[in-house]
Amino acid sequence: MADQDDDIILSDLTDEELIQQMHDDLYDGLKDEIIEAVNILLERGWQPYDILTRALVAGMTIVGYDFRDGILFVPEVLLAANAMKGGMIILKPLLAETDAPRMGKMVIGTVKGDIHDIGKNLVAMMMEGAGFEVVDIGINNPVESYLEALAAEEPDILGMSALLTTTMPYMKTVIDTMVAEGIRDRYVVLVGGAPLNEEFGKAIGADAYCRDAAVAVETAKSFVARRHNQLAVG
């Protein structure tokens, strides 16, 4: 992406130029510029949902693709996600007022015995950047924490993370409990973490294993779209 021109005055740009500049600024992790641009578009009469989708989500999609393809790395993606959050702080209350459509809702947390959260945090940020509502229940979660969050939040997706070979089997404990409680089919279950692989995800009964945050976003979009289509047909 092109470097930010220090002489650019955001308010002088046309709407389309400003949207493109926001994509560049997200890519470069420029939080202050994103906040300024969001406010400019709101002053020009833009709807919050349009700013979310055309500027923030579209920009983070580019970041996600380049992260997936090895062009960007975790520190750069975290900066981009932090810049996106600056814009979301302004837009969230406005979106709530307008009942804007959302992509879906996700509960995410690291499993019991595991206190690693960088990967989980990155997935949460990227999911928010893709237009999902994300409820992060943190680290070291026993099965009860997952069940309580599912009951309280009624999400579309449950995401579980583990970074240790000793804690990853606990994901099966959570899924088996969901089956026993008769609630497994209500949710899409995505799992991820360094020691996991696709075979493990299948073996424990997850819907999918996601090797990184970009894949998690693409997988979540696919599953939620499929569920919405099934509901529409039903």
C-alpha positions as CSV (number, residue, x, y, z in Angstrom):
1,M,0.0,0.0,0.0
2,A,1.1,3.6,-0.6
3,D,2.6,5.4,2.3
4,Q,0.5,8.1,4.0
5,D,1.2,11.5,2.5
6,D,1.9,13.9,5.4
7,D,0.3,16.6,3.4
8,I,-3.1,14.9,2.9
9,I,-5.9,16.8,4.5
10,L,-8.7,14.2,4.9
11,S,-11.5,16.8,4.9
12,D,-10.4,17.9,1.4
13,L,-11.0,14.4,-0.1
14,T,-14.1,13.4,-1.9
15,D,-16.1,10.6,-0.3
16,E,-14.7,7.9,-2.6
17,E,-11.1,9.2,-2.1
18,L,-11.7,9.3,1.7
19,I,-12.9,5.7,1.7
20,Q,-9.8,4.6,-0.3
21,Q,-7.6,6.6,2.1
22,M,-9.2,4.8,5.0
23,H,-8.4,1.5,3.5
24,D,-4.7,2.6,3.3
25,D,-4.8,4.0,6.8
26,L,-6.2,0.8,8.2
27,Y,-3.5,-1.1,6.4
28,D,-0.9,1.1,8.0
29,G,-2.5,1.0,11.5
30,L,-3.2,4.8,11.7
31,K,-5.9,5.0,14.4
32,D,-6.1,8.8,14.7
33,E,-6.7,9.1,10.9
34,I,-9.4,6.5,11.0
35,I,-11.2,8.2,13.8
36,E,-11.0,11.6,12.0
37,A,-12.3,10.0,8.7
38,V,-15.2,8.3,10.4
39,N,-16.3,11.6,11.9
40,I,-15.9,13.4,8.6
41,L,-18.2,10.8,6.9
42,L,-20.8,11.1,9.6
43,E,-20.8,14.9,9.3
44,R,-21.4,14.4,5.5
45,G,-24.5,12.4,6.3
46,W,-23.2,8.9,5.8
47,Q,-25.1,6.1,7.5
48,P,-23.0,4.3,10.2
49,Y,-23.6,0.9,8.6
50,D,-22.3,2.2,5.2
51,I,-19.1,3.5,6.9
52,L,-18.7,0.2,8.7
53,T,-19.0,-2.0,5.6
54,R,-17.5,0.2,2.9
55,A,-14.6,1.7,4.9
56,L,-13.8,-0.5,7.9
57,V,-14.9,-4.0,6.9
58,A,-13.6,-3.6,3.3
59,G,-10.3,-2.3,4.6
60,M,-9.9,-5.1,7.1
61,T,-10.7,-7.6,4.4
62,I,-7.6,-6.5,2.5
63,V,-5.6,-6.8,5.7
64,G,-7.0,-10.3,6.3
65,Y,-6.1,-11.4,2.8
66,D,-2.5,-10.2,3.1
67,F,-2.2,-11.8,6.5
68,R,-3.4,-15.1,5.1
69,D,-0.9,-14.8,2.2
70,G,2.1,-14.0,4.4
71,I,2.4,-10.4,3.3
72,L,1.5,-9.0,6.7
73,F,2.3,-10.5,10.1
74,V,0.7,-10.5,13.5
75,P,2.1,-7.2,14.8
76,E,0.9,-5.3,11.7
77,V,-2.5,-6.9,11.8
78,L,-2.9,-6.0,15.5
79,L,-2.1,-2.4,14.6
80,A,-4.7,-2.4,11.8
81,A,-7.2,-4.0,14.2
82,N,-6.5,-1.4,16.8
83,A,-7.1,1.4,14.2
84,M,-10.4,-0.3,13.2
85,K,-11.4,-0.3,16.9
86,G,-10.9,3.4,17.0
87,G,-13.6,3.8,14.3
88,M,-15.8,1.2,15.9
89,I,-15.9,3.1,19.2
90,I,-17.7,5.9,17.4
91,L,-19.9,3.7,15.2
92,K,-21.1,1.0,17.7
93,P,-23.6,3.1,19.6
94,L,-24.9,4.6,16.4
95,L,-25.3,1.2,14.9
96,A,-27.2,0.0,17.9
97,E,-29.6,2.9,17.5
98,T,-30.3,2.2,13.9
99,D,-30.8,-1.6,14.3
100,A,-28.3,-2.1,11.5
101,P,-27.9,-5.7,10.2
102,R,-24.9,-7.6,11.5
103,M,-22.9,-10.4,10.0
104,G,-23.4,-12.6,13.1
105,K,-22.4,-13.1,16.7
106,M,-19.5,-15.0,18.2
107,V,-18.5,-16.1,21.7
108,I,-14.8,-16.8,21.9
109,G,-12.5,-18.0,24.7
110,T,-9.4,-19.9,25.6
111,V,-10.0,-23.3,27.2
112,K,-9.4,-24.3,30.8
113,G,-5.8,-24.6,31.8
114,D,-4.6,-22.3,29.0
115,I,-3.8,-18.7,29.6
116,H,-2.6,-17.8,26.1
117,D,-4.6,-15.1,24.5
118,I,-2.7,-13.5,21.6
119,G,-4.2,-15.8,18.9
120,K,-7.7,-15.5,20.5
121,N,-7.5,-11.7,20.6
122,L,-6.4,-11.6,17.0
123,V,-9.3,-13.7,15.9
124,A,-11.7,-11.5,17.9
125,M,-10.3,-8.3,16.4
126,M,-10.5,-9.7,12.9
127,M,-14.0,-11.0,13.4
128,E,-15.1,-7.6,14.6
129,G,-13.4,-6.1,11.6
130,A,-15.5,-8.4,9.4
131,G,-18.7,-7.1,10.9
132,F,-19.3,-9.7,13.6
133,E,-20.4,-8.9,17.1
134,V,-17.8,-10.6,19.4
135,V,-18.1,-11.6,23.0
136,D,-14.7,-12.5,24.4
137,I,-14.9,-14.5,27.6
138,G,-11.1,-14.5,28.1
139,I,-8.7,-17.3,29.1
140,N,-8.8,-20.5,31.3
141,N,-12.5,-21.2,30.7
142,P,-14.1,-24.3,32.2
143,V,-17.0,-25.8,30.3
144,E,-19.5,-24.0,32.6
145,S,-18.2,-20.6,31.4
146,Y,-18.8,-21.6,27.8
147,L,-22.3,-22.8,28.5
148,E,-23.2,-19.7,30.5
149,A,-22.0,-17.5,27.7
150,L,-23.9,-19.4,25.1
151,A,-27.1,-19.2,27.1
152,A,-26.7,-15.5,27.9
153,E,-25.4,-14.3,24.4
154,E,-27.2,-16.7,22.0
155,P,-24.4,-16.4,19.4
156,D,-24.2,-18.0,16.0
157,I,-20.6,-19.2,16.6
158,L,-18.6,-20.6,19.5
159,G,-14.8,-20.2,19.1
160,M,-12.3,-22.1,21.3
161,S,-8.6,-21.5,21.4
162,A,-5.7,-23.6,22.9
163,L,-2.0,-23.2,22.5
164,L,-0.9,-26.2,24.6
165,T,-1.1,-29.9,23.7
166,T,-2.1,-30.5,27.3
167,T,-5.1,-28.2,27.1
168,M,-6.4,-28.9,23.5
169,P,-8.3,-32.1,24.5
170,Y,-10.5,-29.9,26.8
171,M,-12.2,-28.7,23.6
172,K,-13.8,-32.1,23.2
173,T,-15.0,-31.9,26.8
174,V,-16.9,-28.7,25.9
175,I,-18.3,-30.1,22.7
176,D,-19.3,-33.4,24.4
177,T,-21.1,-31.5,27.1
178,M,-22.9,-29.4,24.5
179,V,-24.1,-32.7,22.9
180,A,-25.2,-34.1,26.3
181,E,-27.1,-30.9,27.0
182,G,-28.8,-31.1,23.6
183,I,-27.5,-27.7,22.4
184,R,-24.7,-28.7,20.0
185,D,-26.6,-28.2,16.8
186,R,-27.6,-24.6,17.7
187,Y,-24.1,-23.3,17.2
188,V,-21.2,-23.4,14.7
189,V,-18.1,-24.5,16.7
190,L,-14.7,-23.3,15.4
191,V,-11.4,-24.3,17.0
192,G,-7.9,-23.0,16.6
193,G,-4.4,-22.8,18.0
194,A,-0.9,-23.8,17.2
195,P,-1.0,-27.5,18.1
196,L,-4.3,-28.2,16.4
197,N,-4.9,-29.5,12.9
198,E,-7.9,-30.3,10.7
199,E,-7.9,-34.0,11.7
200,F,-8.1,-33.0,15.4
201,G,-11.0,-30.6,14.7
202,K,-13.0,-33.4,13.0
203,A,-12.1,-35.9,15.7
204,I,-13.6,-33.8,18.5
205,G,-16.7,-32.9,16.6
206,A,-16.0,-29.2,15.8
207,D,-17.5,-27.8,12.6
208,A,-14.1,-26.5,11.4
209,Y,-10.4,-26.0,12.4
210,C,-9.1,-22.5,11.5
211,R,-5.3,-22.2,11.1
212,D,-5.3,-18.5,11.6
213,A,-7.5,-15.4,12.1
214,A,-8.0,-14.8,8.4
215,V,-9.2,-18.3,7.8
216,A,-11.5,-18.0,10.9
217,V,-13.2,-15.0,9.4
218,E,-13.7,-16.7,6.0
219,T,-15.0,-19.9,7.6
220,A,-17.3,-18.0,9.9
221,K,-18.8,-16.0,7.0
222,S,-19.4,-19.2,5.1
223,F,-21.1,-21.1,7.9
224,V,-23.3,-18.1,9.0
225,A,-24.4,-17.5,5.4
226,R,-25.3,-21.2,5.1
227,R,-27.3,-21.1,8.3
228,H,-29.2,-18.0,7.2
229,N,-30.0,-19.7,3.9
230,Q,-31.3,-22.8,5.7
231,L,-33.4,-20.7,7.9
232,A,-34.8,-18.8,5.0
233,V,-35.7,-22.0,3.1
234,G,-37.1,-23.5,6.3
